[in-house]
């Protein structure tokens, strides 16, 4: 197939999506760290069908694409992202009874914390750990998001996923090959293949009294407020190494409060890097390098990023 030019692709996207497509959209408006340069092309989609149409057009045209959800757990380069950034606002949620429990189906742009609150209000347990966790269902499914001793894997049933060049298929729990903050989908970023895209996911929930679920969620919220800082950040920067906490290692290395530009390693929790105003992505990346190198030199531990560096980075 002859690849369409970028101009032809833009015209095709405009035919389908109209003014949902914009040019040079600043991504700092759409990331929780409030940093990041522009998206060359920025398309807001409002349903799983629109998301599917967008990635199929981009893939057929040979246009690089990146699906943006809640904007957490990513650090977008100051130079931005080439190609098409698809802002996923596909948020439809439905419930159906299945045996002794209930199955919740959520489109991948649904806010994870809002979904947890909706389940609690219906007396459905299983996702209350996600109260206060930033991001969307799609990002959570890809990264096996978790907190308070639970994660997506614990309630995951299936996901409808688009595979580049093959179309949609359903992945079950075994297909996802979940690990600690990891999945088969997250590993797409580690090779040259075009990324698979989560369209929707199903979770198996259990019936529990709403007041008990609410109390549990309130406890999680209180714990989060006590332990984690507010402000603009990507969320937890590094994965916890085996038998250690990343925040403890960074703190013990003497880096709490370290500042580069307007990026600061939090005094409250050293695994959170806060943008105190006009931080650049490069400021944050420089802090990442300082933390990684200091922990490696002092403790012999090579920490792994939980946050993904996205966009047109130069490491010269």
C-alpha positions in Angstrom: 0.0 0.0 0.0 1.3 3.4 -0.9 1.5 5.6 2.2 -0.5 8.8 2.1 1.3 12.1 2.6 0.9 13.9 5.9 -1.3 16.5 4.1 -3.6 13.8 2.7 -3.8 12.2 6.2 -4.7 15.5 7.8 -7.4 16.0 5.2 -8.7 12.5 5.8 -8.8 13.1 9.5 -10.6 16.4 9.0 -13.2 14.7 6.8 -13.9 12.2 9.6 -13.5 14.4 12.8 -13.9 18.0 11.7 -12.7 20.5 14.3 -11.8 17.7 16.7 -8.4 17.9 15.0 -6.0 20.8 15.8 -2.4 21.7 15.0 0.5 22.3 17.5 -1.5 21.8 20.7 0.6 22.4 23.8 0.7 19.1 25.7 1.5 20.9 29.0 -2.2 21.5 29.1 -2.9 17.8 29.1 -0.3 16.3 31.4 -0.4 16.1 35.2 3.2 17.4 35.4 2.2 20.5 33.3 5.2 20.1 31.1 5.7 19.0 27.5 5.9 20.6 24.1 3.3 20.6 21.3 1.6 17.8 19.5 2.2 18.1 15.8 -1.4 16.9 15.3 -3.8 16.7 18.2 -7.1 14.8 17.8 -9.7 14.6 20.6 -11.9 11.4 20.3 -15.1 10.9 22.3 -15.9 7.1 21.8 -14.1 3.8 21.3 -15.4 3.8 17.7 -13.7 7.2 17.1 -10.5 6.0 18.8 -10.5 2.9 16.5 -11.1 5.0 13.4 -8.3 7.4 14.3 -5.6 4.8 14.9 -6.6 2.9 11.7 -6.2 6.1 9.6 -2.9 6.9 11.2 -1.5 3.4 10.8 -2.6 3.1 7.2 -0.9 6.4 6.4 2.3 5.4 8.2 1.8 8.4 10.6 3.2 7.9 14.1 0.5 8.0 16.7 0.3 8.2 20.5 -2.8 7.8 22.6 -3.0 10.3 25.5 -5.3 9.6 28.4 -5.2 11.4 31.8 -1.6 12.6 31.2 -0.1 10.9 34.3 2.9 8.5 34.3 4.4 10.2 31.2 7.0 12.9 30.7 6.6 14.6 27.3 9.7 16.1 25.8 10.0 19.9 25.5 10.1 19.5 21.8 6.7 17.7 21.8 5.5 14.7 19.9 5.7 14.3 16.1 2.8 12.7 14.3 -0.7 12.3 15.8 -1.5 12.6 19.4 -5.0 11.1 20.1 -6.6 12.5 23.2 -8.8 9.7 24.5 -12.1 10.9 25.9 -14.0 7.6 25.3 -15.8 7.3 28.6 -18.8 5.1 28.3 -19.4 2.7 31.2 -21.9 -0.1 31.6 -22.7 -2.9 34.1 -24.2 -6.4 33.7 -24.9 -9.2 36.1 -22.8 -12.3 35.7 -23.1 -15.2 38.0 -22.4 -14.1 41.6 -21.0 -10.8 40.6 -21.2 -7.9 38.2 -19.1 -7.2 35.1 -18.2 -3.5 34.5 -17.3 -2.6 30.9 -15.5 0.8 30.6 -14.2 2.5 27.5 -10.5 3.2 27.7 -10.8 7.0 28.2 -12.9 6.7 31.3 -11.3 8.3 34.4 -10.1 5.5 36.7 -10.9 7.3 40.0 -14.3 8.4 38.7 -15.0 4.8 37.7 -14.1 3.6 41.2 -16.5 6.1 42.8 -19.3 5.0 40.4 -18.7 1.4 41.4 -18.7 2.2 45.1 -22.0 4.1 44.8 -23.5 0.9 43.2 -22.3 -1.3 46.0 -19.7 -3.0 43.8 -16.3 -3.8 45.3 -12.9 -4.4 43.7 -11.8 -1.0 42.4 -11.9 1.1 45.5 -8.1 1.1 45.7 -8.2 3.3 42.6 -9.8 6.2 44.4 -7.5 9.2 43.8 -5.3 7.3 41.3 -4.9 9.6 38.3 -5.2 8.5 34.7 -7.6 6.5 32.6 -8.8 2.9 32.3 -6.6 2.4 29.2 -3.4 3.6 30.8 -4.2 1.6 33.9 -4.8 -1.6 31.9 -1.5 -1.1 30.0 0.6 -0.3 33.1 -1.2 -2.6 35.6 -1.9 0.4 37.8 -2.2 -0.4 41.5 -2.3 1.0 45.0 -2.9 -0.1 48.6 -2.0 -3.7 47.9 -4.2 -4.3 44.8 -4.0 -3.6 41.1 -5.8 -3.9 37.8 -4.8 -7.6 37.5 -6.8 -8.5 40.6 -10.1 -7.7 38.9 -9.3 -7.7 35.2 -11.5 -9.9 33.0 -10.8 -8.9 29.4 -10.0 -6.0 27.1 -10.9 -5.2 23.5 -7.6 -4.2 21.9 -6.7 -3.0 18.4 -3.7 -4.6 16.9 -1.8 -2.7 14.1 -2.4 -4.4 10.8 -4.8 -7.1 12.3 -7.8 -5.3 13.7 -9.5 -5.8 17.1 -9.3 -8.9 19.3 -10.1 -9.7 22.9 -7.3 -10.2 25.4 -8.0 -12.3 28.5 -6.0 -12.1 31.7 -3.5 -14.6 30.6 -2.9 -12.8 27.3 -2.0 -9.6 29.2 1.0 -11.3 31.1 0.7 -8.9 34.0 3.6 -8.1 36.3 4.4 -5.4 38.7 3.4 -2.2 36.9 3.8 -4.1 33.6 2.0 -5.9 30.9 2.5 -7.3 27.4 1.2 -4.0 26.0 3.6 -1.8 28.0 6.4 -3.7 26.4 5.4 -2.3 23.0 7.3 0.8 23.8 10.6 -1.2 24.2 10.6 -2.3 20.5 9.9 -0.7 17.2 6.5 -2.2 16.6 3.5 0.1 16.4 1.6 0.2 19.6 -1.5 -1.8 20.3 -4.4 0.3 21.6 -6.9 -0.5 24.4 -10.5 0.3 23.3 -12.3 -0.9 26.3 -11.9 -3.2 29.3 -14.0 -5.5 31.5 -13.6 -5.9 35.3 -15.3 -8.5 37.5 -16.7 -6.9 40.7 -18.3 -8.2 43.8 -21.4 -7.0 45.6 -20.6 -5.3 48.9 -22.4 -2.7 51.1 -21.8 0.8 49.7 -21.1 2.1 53.2 -18.3 -0.4 53.8 -16.8 0.4 50.4 -17.0 4.1 51.1 -15.3 3.7 54.4 -12.5 1.7 52.8 -12.1 4.3 50.0 -12.0 7.1 52.6 -9.2 5.3 54.4 -7.2 5.0 51.1 -7.8 8.7 50.4 -6.6 9.8 53.9 -3.5 7.6 53.5 -2.8 9.1 50.1 -3.1 12.7 51.4 -0.9 11.9 54.3 1.9 10.3 52.4 1.8 11.9 48.9 2.4 15.5 47.9 0.0 17.7 46.0 1.0 19.8 43.1 1.9 19.0 39.5 3.7 15.8 39.0 3.8 12.7 36.8 2.9 10.5 39.8 5.4 7.9 41.2 8.6 8.4 39.2 10.4 5.0 39.7 9.1 1.5 40.3 9.9 0.1 43.7 12.9 -2.2 43.4 12.5 -5.6 45.0 12.6 -5.4 48.8 12.9 -1.6 48.7 10.8 1.6 48.3 12.1 4.0 45.6 11.2 7.0 47.7 13.2 5.6 50.7 16.3 5.1 48.5 16.1 8.6 47.0 15.6 10.1 50.4 18.4 8.1 52.0 20.7 9.2 49.1 20.1 12.8 50.4 18.1 14.1 47.5 14.9 15.3 49.1 14.3 18.9 48.2 16.8 18.8 45.3 15.9 21.4 42.7 16.7 21.9 39.0 14.9 24.9 37.6 11.3 24.7 38.9 11.4 20.9 39.2 11.9 19.7 42.8 12.1 16.2 44.5 9.3 16.4 47.0 10.2 16.9 50.7 7.1 14.8 51.5 7.7 11.8 49.3 11.0 11.5 47.4 9.5 9.4 44.6 7.4 12.4 43.5 9.1 15.2 41.4 7.0 18.4 41.5 6.7 21.2 39.0 6.6 24.3 41.1 5.8 26.7 38.2 7.7 26.8 35.0 9.7 23.5 35.1 10.7 22.0 31.8 10.7 18.4 30.8 14.4 18.6 30.7 14.5 19.9 34.3 12.6 16.8 35.4 14.7 14.5 33.3 17.9 15.9 34.8 16.4 15.2 38.3 15.6 11.6 37.2 19.3 11.2 36.1 20.5 12.6 39.5 18.3 10.2 41.4 19.1 7.2 39.3 22.8 7.8 39.4 22.9 8.6 43.2 21.0 5.5 44.2 23.2 3.3 41.9 26.4 4.8 43.3 25.4 4.6 46.9 23.4 1.4 47.0 24.3 -0.5 43.9 20.6 -0.6 42.9 19.5 0.4 39.3 16.0 1.8 39.6 13.5 1.4 36.8 11.3 4.2 35.7 7.6 3.8 36.2 7.1 7.0 34.1 7.5 6.8 30.4 9.5 9.4 28.5 7.4 10.3 25.4 8.1 12.4 22.4 11.1 13.7 20.6 13.9 13.4 23.2 17.6 14.0 22.5 20.0 12.4 25.0 23.3 13.9 23.5 
